């Protein structure tokens, strides 16, 4: 997977451009941060998306050891959705936390259908477990 690191938020998330997938790729090491860097990182990625007319966004939580703090979770559920809807994105792919991370993954049950309903066809979202699945989703 050829990536160009755009910005690294130490021990939180690495944001890259994946040339092969024509996608922004966010590799989360943890989502837990009390310093406001989650929102800063996501907004950095969204700015890149909009400045470069990016269509594909892949968020990889597979090795993320901890989930979002409450304030960041609230932001994701409200403001992030608005930002994504107004962006150039047309495809979202998310690799969920693996069982060995110990994260609560109960929220994943309805994520794909809820996310697709929220964006009403403007953006297509899919849970993925491999780069092959990401490629399939982004190529449709």
Legacy VTK file of the C-alpha trace (Angstrom):
# vtk DataFile Version 3.0
C-alpha trace
ASCII
DATASET POLYDATA
POINTS 140 float
0.000 0.000 0.000
1.974 3.041 -1.207
1.333 5.900 1.194
2.666 9.412 1.460
2.464 10.586 5.065
0.762 13.961 5.121
0.836 14.475 8.866
1.564 12.400 11.927
-0.139 13.195 15.208
2.283 11.339 17.471
0.787 8.221 19.057
-2.731 9.238 17.929
-3.184 9.036 14.149
-1.132 9.027 10.985
-2.803 10.694 8.012
-1.600 9.559 4.600
-2.437 9.819 0.942
-2.805 6.423 -0.720
-2.060 6.903 -4.400
-3.231 3.454 -5.450
-6.651 3.882 -3.818
-6.837 7.608 -4.517
-7.804 7.947 -0.875
-6.987 9.739 2.309
-6.043 7.129 4.905
-6.303 7.695 8.645
-4.507 5.033 10.689
-5.623 5.501 14.291
-3.239 4.190 16.960
-5.747 5.290 19.593
-8.782 7.540 19.431
-8.404 8.566 23.058
-6.945 12.039 23.441
-7.610 14.709 26.047
-5.667 17.436 24.214
-8.125 18.212 21.384
-5.990 16.550 18.743
-8.761 14.267 17.446
-10.755 17.172 16.059
-7.569 18.891 14.863
-6.476 15.740 13.006
-9.857 15.113 11.401
-10.180 18.735 10.326
-6.658 18.587 8.857
-7.713 15.542 6.816
-10.970 17.187 5.733
-9.133 20.317 4.628
-6.820 18.158 2.515
-9.836 16.337 1.068
-11.545 19.548 0.033
-8.425 21.242 -1.298
-7.615 18.225 -3.488
-11.159 17.131 -4.401
-10.621 13.735 -2.765
-13.476 11.249 -3.173
-12.340 8.363 -0.924
-11.764 8.271 2.858
-10.463 5.187 4.690
-10.353 5.214 8.472
-8.512 2.283 10.030
-9.334 1.656 13.686
-8.126 -1.959 13.619
-5.323 -1.447 16.161
-6.788 1.517 18.066
-6.432 0.701 21.731
-9.010 3.126 23.164
-12.131 4.876 21.953
-13.006 8.551 21.861
-13.517 10.671 24.934
-17.117 11.816 25.393
-16.578 15.311 23.939
-14.948 13.909 20.781
-17.695 11.302 20.426
-20.316 14.048 20.574
-18.402 16.036 17.922
-18.206 12.970 15.655
-21.945 12.361 16.014
-22.862 15.964 15.217
-20.295 18.224 13.557
-18.207 15.586 11.780
-21.260 14.321 9.935
-22.025 17.817 8.684
-18.415 18.365 7.599
-18.322 15.079 5.682
-21.659 15.803 3.997
-20.338 19.145 2.732
-17.026 17.695 1.535
-15.988 16.297 -1.843
-16.129 12.731 -0.473
-18.283 10.070 -2.112
-16.961 6.910 -0.400
-16.153 6.062 3.214
-14.521 2.841 4.351
-13.917 1.917 7.973
-11.866 -0.923 9.351
-13.259 -1.471 12.863
-11.208 -2.197 15.986
-10.056 -5.793 16.153
-11.155 -7.904 19.161
-7.632 -7.863 20.628
-7.871 -4.084 21.128
-10.455 -4.661 23.847
-12.622 -1.851 22.505
-16.399 -1.983 22.814
-17.599 -2.631 19.272
-21.342 -2.812 19.940
-21.817 0.464 18.032
-20.676 -1.261 14.831
-23.903 -3.257 14.464
-25.791 -0.430 12.802
-22.905 1.778 11.658
-22.990 0.943 7.949
-26.764 1.164 7.487
-27.093 4.238 9.740
-24.241 6.047 7.984
-25.598 5.279 4.519
-29.066 6.454 5.567
-27.621 9.687 6.968
-25.909 10.592 3.682
-28.854 9.524 1.487
-26.789 8.286 -1.437
-24.354 11.222 -1.584
-21.733 9.185 0.273
-21.486 5.397 0.325
-20.131 3.884 3.565
-18.867 0.368 4.134
-17.242 -1.609 6.942
-14.151 -3.356 5.605
-11.692 -5.885 6.945
-9.037 -5.859 4.223
-7.449 -3.618 1.631
-9.094 -5.765 -1.053
-12.517 -4.842 0.344
-11.493 -1.173 0.377
-10.419 -1.413 -3.275
-13.731 -3.028 -4.227
-15.728 -0.347 -2.439
-13.764 2.564 -3.892
-13.839 1.193 -7.454
-17.642 0.862 -7.631
LINES 1 141
140 0 1 2 3 4 5 6 7 8 9 10 11 12 13 14 15 16 17 18 19 20 21 22 23 24 25 26 27 28 29 30 31 32 33 34 35 36 37 38 39 40 41 42 43 44 45 46 47 48 49 50 51 52 53 54 55 56 57 58 59 60 61 62 63 64 65 66 67 68 69 70 71 72 73 74 75 76 77 78 79 80 81 82 83 84 85 86 87 88 89 90 91 92 93 94 95 96 97 98 99 100 101 102 103 104 105 106 107 108 109 110 111 112 113 114 115 116 117 118 119 120 121 122 123 124 125 126 127 128 129 130 131 132 133 134 135 136 137 138 139
